[in-house]
Each structure stands twice: as C-alpha cells, then as structure tokens.
C-alpha cells in the first residue's frame, strides 16, 4: 500500500483513523527515535536520534527497521520525521502525598515549610476514600501522559501505614494492565527500629521488594544504615534512599550510604535520590564521594522540578538550583535517572506526573543537551532497569506497541513547545492522552485553594 506523505501535525491527526481501520496493524514510516530507546543498527540522524520504520501487528511491534524496507499490504503512514518515544518510567514518586496542596499549602515554599505543613495536616489521619480518590487521580494522570511504570514511596507513619499500604497495593493490582506500580515502604533515621523491621516485612509483598529511607546528618545515621542494610539483606530487598536534600556542603549522607553498602558487601540494587548537597561541594569532595558511589554500585536519581522548587528559598531570587550534578555523576559511569518526585503537595506545589514535560524542563534546567546523546535514558531504559523492569522503556521487536508520537522532528522542536500535543498508543491502539479534570478532586475535604 502506498505510503501517504503529510506534515507532522497531519500525520498525528491521520494515524488514529488509520490504526482503527487496520485493527492495529500498520507501518509507521519515516520516524525519529531516541537512540537510547531504540535497537542498535539504525542510522543516526543527529543528536541522539535514529531514523526508523516501525511495523505494528496485533498490538505488538513486529519489527523496527531502517527506513524504506519493502512493505506488504498493511496500511502505511509517513510520519514526516515525527519523534516516537517508548513509554517512559517514573522511578521516584510519592503518590500517597500527592494532590493535597489545598490542605497542606507550604507558606514559603521551603523544605522546612514543607515539613511543617505536612506535620500539621497533610498525613496526620487516615481516610481511605480520600487516599483512594487522590491516588487514582494521580495514577490516571500518569497513564494519560504515557507512563509505563512508577516507583512510589509510601510514607504514612506508624498509625496509618498498614491501612495506606493496603489501599495502594489494591490499586497496584487494579492498574496492572495499564501501569506497573512498585511500592517502597518509607522510613527515617529517627524511626523506631521495630517499625523499620515491620516495614521490611511489608516490603516483601508482591508489589514492593524495596525498602526506602529518608536520611539526614545525625549521630544515629550510621547505626540506622547498618539496621536497614541488615534488614534488606535478610529479607532479600533492594534499597532506595533520600539523601542530602539540602544545600549544605557538610552533608555527606550519600557517602555514608556508599560506605555502608561496602561495609555490608551489599549486592542488591541501591538507588539514592536528591543528592542536592553535591551541587555546593567542591570538586575534590564530590569526586571522592562519587568514587565510593561507583565502587558500591549505587544509582542516582535527580528530582529537578521538586528540588528547584524547594532549594535556595530565600528573600529575593534563588542563586542555586539545588539539583544533583548529573553530568559529573554520569561521567563516572554511575547510572542516572530523573523522576517526578512530589506532585501538588507541600513539597512541590506543581507537577502532573508528566514525564515528557519533566524531561523537556530538565533539558533546560540541567543542560541535558549539546549533545543530547544518551540523556533520554534517564526516563526510559535506565529508569526502567533501576526498578527491575529492563523490559520497559524501549522500542524493540517483540515488545508491545506502546509508544508516544510527538509533533516534533528534533530536540529543539521538542523542547520549544509543551508536549501535550501527542498521540499515545497502547497495544497499537490510540488511547486518550487527556489527564483527568482537577474538578474530580472537588469533593475532598479541606481542598480549598
């Protein structure tokens, strides 16, 4: 069948009717894929993009080929060099806190203000209907924006944890055909050791496998890390830490994690989020820390939108971005990712679980460009591997026909405009990419703005 050429916008308009007519079997000609999400052997077209045709059949990707391979009788469409992503992966989120801004407003936008707001009202009591309503809203946003998987920390305190985790586990099962959800029981340095042990028990459930902790400089930090590493080893768990989430050059929690991992000879995956303090430490200090991080096999996830929002709040304009220095970290061969973190709560007043938009903004904030190179792996293949799903985040033969098609032919066009104009395919069928209306949250208590 002849391939109909058209502009990028027209291609996105026509692809829906084409796939409906063809029952999901088609050839998407003349596409551009991030090399980080594509199989090898495709011709590069500049700045981390490759040219390809995608052959779809029965809801799966039958082949990803060089452009122009002879076709068969299935319908074809010329995408006019439109960019196609694999569905991205959000490896650090907090869905249980999200969509509470109306009741937990942070008066000054600072980290200390967020802690105070949360302690005052945010998660002080358990309301199953409230948690379920907010979380389904957040998960529906992630699905609409094309996310394939998330890891969410579960921070509910001793009184409410079990009830909250039960609701989130149920939702993880409910969303299984749309979104892989991994839950990470979340604790802190000052927590009762018996409760930490309980969280390690819970983390052995089918929708978890990982124990999460918030770290800060404290005399009890090293004993706490020994406890957490011992529990993880005895229960077969991965570890995920929040560390150095402040602009204090004397904060070295990331280094403490690396030393503990080496001390315990820990060989399961470890991820550390934030690492903001690295951004204000001198080069030699950063280098020594990263040497230990590399030796311990630790991965780093930066949370650019949340950390830019919280860090360096002061009278007047901010001077420091407070984002982990991913260029230096990646240069040492350490796996790096970026993720959403908090969404519309006391730690971050904004956000929508929109990974393409996060990546667009991170490109500006973190200079993930000139060249773009392998940076798209931070929300795709690397992020997927870090949560134990190396099958996700890539476009390859045999995989599901799950992808996002953008009206952009290169990274300059992608970053120039918001990423809402897109076509989302799941199983080779067009799915709605419209997130739910915020009015769906109107029935919740104390949600006035």
N, C-alpha and C positions, 0 to 999 in steps of 0.2 A: 504494500500500500504506500502511495506517495506520502512523503513527509511534508506537512504543511508549514511553511516558514511564517513567522509572525514576530512582532516585538515581544519583549519580556512580559509586559503587562497583559497583552492579549493572550500570550501563551498560558499565563496563570488563569485567565478567565476561561479559556477553552479546555483546559486539562480536566476540569471537573466533569463536563459533559462527555468528553472522550472516554474517561475511565468508567463512567456509568454505562455507556453504550458497550464498552468492551469487557464488562464484568471484571475489571481489574487487570486485564492482560493488555499490555501496550509496550511500546518502545519510547522512552524519553530521550530524544536525540539532543545533541549539542548542549550538554550540561557542563557546569563547572563544579567540582567537588573539592573541599579542603583535603589536601593530601593526607592530613592526619586522620581523616575518617574514611579513606579510600584504600582499595587494594593496591599493591605495588604494580609497576609496569605500565602505568598510564602516563601519557605525555604531559609534562609540566607546561603550564601556560603563564607562569609568573606568580611570585609572592605566595607560595604555598598552596596554589590551586592546580588541579589537573583537569584535563578535558576527558569527557566520557559520555557514553550512551548507557542507559540503564534499561534492561529488559525485564519487564514485570510479567508474572504469570501466576494465577491462582493465589494472589495475596502475598507472593514472595518475590525476592529479587532472583531472577534466573541467571543473570549474568551482568557484569559491569565490564564494558569493552571499550577499546579505542573507538573514536568517532568514525562512523561511516561503515561499520561492518554490515555486510549484506543482510537484509532483513527477511522476514517471512510475510505472512498475510495479516499479522496483527496490526492494529492501528498504531500510527506513529505521530508524534508531535515534535516540532522543532522548538526547544526551549529558549532559543536565541541567547545562549550562554548564561542563562539564569543559574544562580548558585543553589546547590542542594546540600543540605546537612543531614547527617544521621540524627536521630532523636538524641538530644543531649542528656547528661546525667548531672544531678544536683547533689553533691556528696557531703554537704554540711548545711542543714536547715534546722528550724525549731517550730514545727507545725503546731505544737501544743500551746505555744505562746502567742501565735500569730493572730492578727485581726482583733486585737484588744486595744488599739490606740485610743478609742473613745473613752475607755475607762482607766487607762494607765498612762496618760499623757506625761511625757518627760518634760518638766518645766524649762530646762535649759539645754536639752539635747546632749548632755554629757553622760559618760559612763556612770559616774556616781549618781546622777539624777535618774538614770535608768534603774539602777539597783534599788534606789529609794522608792521609786514609783511601783516597781514590781512587788517589793516587800509590803507596801501599803495596801495594794488592792488586787494586783493582777492575777496571782495564782494562789491566793490565800484560802480559798474554799473550792470544793469540787462541785461542779454542776454538769452532770452527764450530757444533758441536752445542749447546754452552751458549748461544751468541748466538741461534741459531735457536729454541731452546726458550723462552728468556726473551722474545724478541721476539714470537713467535706468541702467547704467553700475554697479553702487553700488548695486542697488536692485537685479540685475541679479547675482551678486556675493553672496549676502545673500541667494537667492533662491538655487543656486548651492551648497552652503555649508550646506543647510538643515534648514535654519532658518524659524520658523513658523510665527513670528511677530516681529515688531520693534516699538519702540517709537523714533521719531526723533524731535529734537528741530529745530525750523525754525527761523533763525537769519538773517534778510535781511535789517534791518534799515527802517526808515520811508518812504524813497523814493521808495524802491523796495519791501517792504513786501507783499503788496496785490498781486502783479503780481507773486512773487515767490510762495506764498501760493496757488494761483490758479493752478499753474503748478503741485505742489506737491499733491494737492487734486485730480487733474485729474489722476495722476499716482497711487495714492492710490486706486482709483476705478479700473484702468486698471489692477492692480496686485491683486485684491481682491481674486481671486481664487487660488493664489499662496502664498500670503504673506499678513498678516494683518498689515496695516500701520497706526499708530496713530501719528498725528502731534501736536506738542506743540509750539504755538507761544511764542517767546523768547524775553525777555526784560532785562533791567538792572536798577540798583539803580538810576542812573542819568537821566533816560529817562523821557521825558515829560509825565505828568500824563494823559493828553488827549490821547496820543498814547497808553499808557498802557491800558486805558479803551477801546480803539479800539481793541487791541489785545484780551481783554477779550470777546468782542463781537464776534470776529472771532473764538475764541476758542469754541464757542457753536455749531460750524458746525459739521456735521456728522462724519468727520474723525479726530476729535480732542477731546474736552472735558477736556482739561488740559491746564493750563497757566504756563509758565516756566519763571524763572528769574535767572540772574547771580548776586550774592551778594558779597560784599566786605566791609571791615570796613570803615564806612563813617558816618558823623553826620546825614545824611538823611536816614540811614538804617532803623531805627525803623518806621518813618513815611511812608517810602516806603512799608515796610512789612504790615503796617496797611492798606494801599491802596490796596495792592494785595489781602490780606485776605478778605477785604470788597468786592472787585470786584468778587472774587471767590465765596463767599457766595451768593451774589445777582444773580450770573449767573449760579449757580449750577456746578461749575468747581472743578476739582482736581488741586493740586499744585505740581510743580516739581522745585526744586531749585538746582543751582550750588553754593556750599558754601565752603569757606576755602580751595580754591585750591592753596595753598601755604604753605611753611614750616615756618610759623610764629606762635610761641606759644601764641601770644597775639591776634590772630584772633579767634573770637567766633561767627561767623555768624550762625553756626548750632545751637548754644544755643539760639541765637536771634530768629531763626525760631520757635524753640520749645516754647519759651516764648510767641511769637505772636500767635501760634496755641492755647495755653492755654488761652491767654487773650481773644481771639475771640470765644472760645469754638467751634473751627472748627472741624467738624466731618467727612469731606470728606477725601479721601486718600491724603497723603503727602509723596513725595519721595525727598530725598536730595542726590545729587551726589557729589563725590570727598571726602570732609572731610579730606583732607590731613593734616591739622594742628593738628588733633588729634594724629598723629603719632609722634609729637615732644612735646606734652604737658605731664606734669607729671600725674601720675596715679589718684591722687585725683581730678585734674581738669577734666580729661577725665570721671571719674566716675560721677562727678556732672553733666556734660553735658549729659551723657547718661541716667542718671536718668530722666532728663527733656524730652529727646527724647522719652524714653519709655512711660512716662506719656502722652505725646502728641500724641502717636500712629504713629510716623514717621518711615519710612523705609529708609535704607541707601543703596546706590549703589556705589560700588567701580569701578574705571576705571583703572585697573592696568597697562595696556600697555601704555596708554597715559600718566598717571601720572609718571611712571618710566622714560619715555622719557623726560618729561619736568622738573621734580623736581630735585633740587640739582645740577643743571648745574653750574659748576664752573671750574676753572683752575685745571686740573688733574682729578682724579677719584671721582665719587659721593660717598658720605658717607651714605646718607639716601634714602630710597626707595620712600617715599612720598605717600604711599598707606594707605587708611583708615584701621584702625586696626580691621578687621572683626571678629577675634576671640573674642576680648573683647566685641564688639558690639553684636554679636550673643549670647554671654554668658548671656546677659541681656534680652534675649527674643525678641530682635529687629529684624524685618525681614531684611535680607541682600541679595543683588544680586551683580553680576558683569556684565559688559557690554563692548561693543567695543569702545564707545565714537567716537573720530575723526579717520578718515581713509585717509591717504596720503594727508594731508593738512598741513598748517603751525603749527597746534597744535600737529600733530603726523605724522611723515614722512612715516610711515609704516602701516600695517594692511590691512585686506581684508574682513571684515565682516564675519569672520570665527570663529564662537563661539566654536566649539570643540577645535580648535587650541588655542583660547583665554583661555579656561579652562585648557588645558594642560600646558600652560605657567604660568597661575595663580597658579597652583598647586606648581610649583617651586618657584615663587616669593613670594607667600603669605602663604606657608606651609599649603595648604589645603589637608593635608594627616596625616597619623599616629595618628588617623584614618581618612580615607576619610569621612566616616559617611554620613551626610546629605548635604555635600557641593555641590553635583551636583544640588541641588535645586536652587542654585544661578543663574543658566542659564536655569532653567526649571520651575518647579511648582511655586517657589517663584516669579521669574521674571514675569511669566505669570499673577499671581494674582495681582502683583503691577501695571500692566497696564490694569486691569479689564478684563482679559481673563483667568479665572481659569480653563476653559475647555482645555487649551493648556498645553504643557509641560509634558504630562503624557501618559502612555500606559495603556489603560484600555478597557474592553469590551464595545462595542458600539461606540467607537471612530473610527476615520478614520485610515486606515492602513498606517499612516505616521511615518516613523522611519529612523534611520541611523544605519547601521550594520558595526561595526568596526572589523578589523582583530586583535583584542586584547582580551585576556581572563581575564585580571585583570588590575588594575590601573597601576601597574608597567609597563606592556607591553604597555598600552595606552599612558603613558607619555614618554616612551622610544623613540618613533618614531613619526614623523609628522603624522597628522591624515588625510592625503589626500587619502589614500587607504581605501575607504569606499564604501558601497552600499547605495544609497539613494532611499527610497520608498515613493511615494506619491500616496495615494489611492490604495495601493497594487501593484503599477506598478513601475518598475525601472526607475528612472529619471537620467539624466546626472548630475554628481557632478563636472563637469569641469567648473570653472569660466571663464568668457569671457577673451579673449586676450587683453592685455593692448594696443595693436595697434589700438583697436577700438576707442581710445581717440586721435589718432594722428591728426585728423582734427581740433581739438580745437585750438583756438588762444593762443599764448604765453604759450604753454605747453612744450617748450624745457626744458631739464634737464641740 
